[in-house]
Amino acid sequence: MNFLAHIYLSGNNDFIKIGNFMADSIHGKRYLEYSGDLQKGILLHRYIDTFTDAHPIYRKSKHRFHEKYGHYAGVIMDIVYDHFLAKNWNSYFNDNLEVYAANFYSLMQRNFDLLTPKTQNLLPYLIEQNWLVQYASLEGLEVILFQMDYRTKHRVNMQEAIVEVNFFYDELESEFKLFFEELQQHSKQKLIELA
């Protein structure tokens, strides 16, 4: 799962959201350097990633991209699944996506000093290009894939994956919905365990 899913699955606790959002840049036991709810967010992020990577539905979706994009199939799949979350946002959350995204950006700006340097560098681009809302359209998805490709030094032309997304669109969306129902339940349980 990518940014939007990780934030959404954090629930209503702002510091769990922040920890979850920046967790990719915190390795090993470095999470212990952070305060309680930030730690919980980091650990929740790791749990979500482990659950996702091992899940047969996610693996089935990702397999469609593996031959052409290799290691980056997982990166592409995470972004594509965020597209389906954004597209179907009203099925999962009461506030509209624009309001949710604006509130999250504001939260991050208010707590900028808590963020890792990598997250601090990413945040202006995330806000300026409004990634969380852009996910909802196929045009926005293609832009985000291009931007991710740029960040990985154009190793595999990730933006070209929009062809496969369009070709397998209905299957991918159905797989996402089934998978995400399970992920939500498991994430809620993990939050209870971390409390």
C-alpha positions in Angstrom: 0.0 0.0 0.0 1.1 3.5 -0.6 0.7 6.9 1.1 -3.1 7.2 1.1 -3.8 3.7 2.4 -1.2 4.0 5.2 -2.6 7.3 6.4 -6.2 6.0 6.2 -5.4 2.8 8.1 -3.9 4.8 10.9 -7.3 5.7 12.2 -7.9 9.0 13.9 -4.7 9.4 15.9 -2.6 12.2 14.3 0.7 10.9 15.6 0.1 7.4 14.5 -0.7 8.9 11.0 2.6 10.8 11.1 4.6 7.7 12.2 3.0 5.5 9.6 3.6 8.1 6.8 7.3 8.5 7.5 8.1 4.9 8.5 9.8 3.9 5.2 12.7 6.1 6.1 13.1 4.6 9.7 15.0 1.3 9.6 15.6 -1.4 12.2 15.4 -0.4 15.8 15.5 3.4 15.0 11.8 3.5 15.6 12.7 3.4 19.4 14.0 6.9 19.1 10.4 8.2 18.6 7.7 8.8 21.2 4.8 6.3 21.8 2.2 7.1 19.1 4.9 7.8 16.5 6.4 4.4 17.3 2.9 2.8 17.0 2.5 4.4 13.5 5.9 3.0 12.4 5.1 -0.5 13.7 1.7 -0.3 12.1 3.3 0.6 8.7 5.6 -2.4 8.9 2.7 -4.6 9.8 0.7 -3.4 6.8 3.6 -3.9 4.4 4.3 -7.4 5.7 0.6 -8.4 5.5 0.3 -6.8 2.0 3.4 -8.4 0.5 2.4 -11.9 1.7 -1.3 -11.7 0.7 -2.3 -14.0 -2.2 -4.7 -11.4 -3.7 -2.1 -8.6 -3.7 0.5 -11.0 -5.1 -1.9 -12.0 -7.9 -2.4 -8.3 -8.8 1.3 -7.6 -8.6 2.2 -10.6 -10.8 0.6 -8.9 -13.8 3.4 -6.3 -13.7 6.3 -8.4 -12.7 7.6 -9.6 -16.0 8.0 -6.1 -17.4 8.8 -4.1 -14.3 10.6 -6.7 -12.0 11.3 -5.4 -8.5 9.3 -2.2 -9.2 6.1 -4.2 -9.7 5.4 -3.8 -6.0 5.9 -0.1 -6.1 3.5 0.2 -9.1 1.0 -2.1 -7.4 1.0 0.0 -4.2 0.3 3.1 -6.2 -2.4 1.4 -8.2 -4.1 0.1 -5.0 -4.0 3.7 -3.7 -5.8 4.7 -6.9 -8.6 2.4 -6.2 -8.9 3.6 -2.6 -9.0 7.2 -3.7 -11.5 6.4 -6.5 -13.8 4.6 -4.1 -13.1 6.9 -1.2 -16.7 7.6 -0.3 -17.2 3.9 0.3 -14.6 4.0 3.1 -14.7 7.5 4.6 -17.3 10.2 5.4 -15.2 13.4 4.6 -14.5 13.9 0.9 -11.0 13.1 -0.2 -10.1 16.8 -0.8 -10.9 17.7 2.8 -9.1 14.6 4.1 -6.0 15.4 2.1 -6.0 19.1 3.1 -6.3 18.2 6.8 -3.4 15.7 6.5 -1.2 18.2 4.7 -1.9 20.7 7.4 -1.1 18.1 10.1 2.3 17.4 8.5 3.1 21.1 8.2 2.3 21.7 11.9 4.5 18.8 12.9 7.3 19.3 10.3 10.0 19.1 13.0 9.0 15.6 13.9 9.5 14.3 10.4 12.6 12.5 9.1 14.7 14.5 6.7 13.6 12.3 3.8 9.9 12.9 4.6 10.6 16.7 5.0 12.1 16.7 1.5 9.1 14.8 0.1 6.3 16.8 1.7 6.5 19.9 -0.4 6.1 17.8 -3.6 3.3 15.8 -2.1 1.4 19.0 -1.2 2.2 21.0 -4.3 1.1 18.2 -6.6 -1.6 17.0 -4.3 -0.8 13.4 -4.6 -3.5 12.1 -2.3 -6.2 13.6 -4.5 -4.4 12.9 -7.8 -4.6 9.2 -7.1 -8.3 9.2 -7.8 -8.1 9.7 -11.5 -6.3 7.6 -14.1 -4.7 10.8 -15.4 -3.4 11.5 -11.9 -2.3 7.9 -11.5 -0.2 8.2 -14.6 1.4 11.5 -13.4 2.3 9.8 -10.0 3.8 6.8 -11.8 5.9 9.2 -13.8 7.0 11.1 -10.7 7.9 7.8 -8.9 9.8 6.8 -12.0 11.7 10.0 -11.8 12.6 9.4 -8.2 14.0 6.0 -9.1 16.1 7.5 -11.9 13.9 6.2 -14.8 15.0 2.6 -14.3 11.8 0.9 -15.7 9.5 3.6 -17.1 6.8 3.1 -14.5 4.4 5.4 -16.2 4.0 2.9 -19.0 2.3 0.6 -16.5 -0.9 2.6 -17.1 -1.3 0.3 -20.2 -1.5 -2.8 -18.0 -3.7 -0.9 -15.5 -6.2 -0.1 -18.2 -6.1 -3.6 -19.6 -6.7 -5.3 -16.3 -8.7 -2.5 -14.7 -11.8 -4.4 -13.6 -9.9 -7.4 -12.3 -7.5 -5.1 -10.3 -10.3 -3.1 -8.8 -12.2 -6.3 -7.7 -9.0 -7.7 -6.2 -8.3 -4.4 -4.4 -11.8 -4.4 -2.8 -11.5 -8.0 -1.6 -8.0 -7.4 -0.3 -8.7 -4.1 1.4 -11.6 -5.4 3.4 -9.2 -7.9 5.0 -6.4 -5.4 5.4 -8.8 -3.0 7.2 -9.8 -5.6 9.7 -6.3 -6.7 10.4 -5.0 -3.2 10.7 -7.8 -2.3 13.2 -6.8 -5.4 15.2 -3.1 -4.4 15.1 -4.0 -0.9 16.4 -5.8 -2.5 19.3 -2.7 -4.7 20.0 -0.4 -1.6 19.9 -2.6 0.4 22.3 
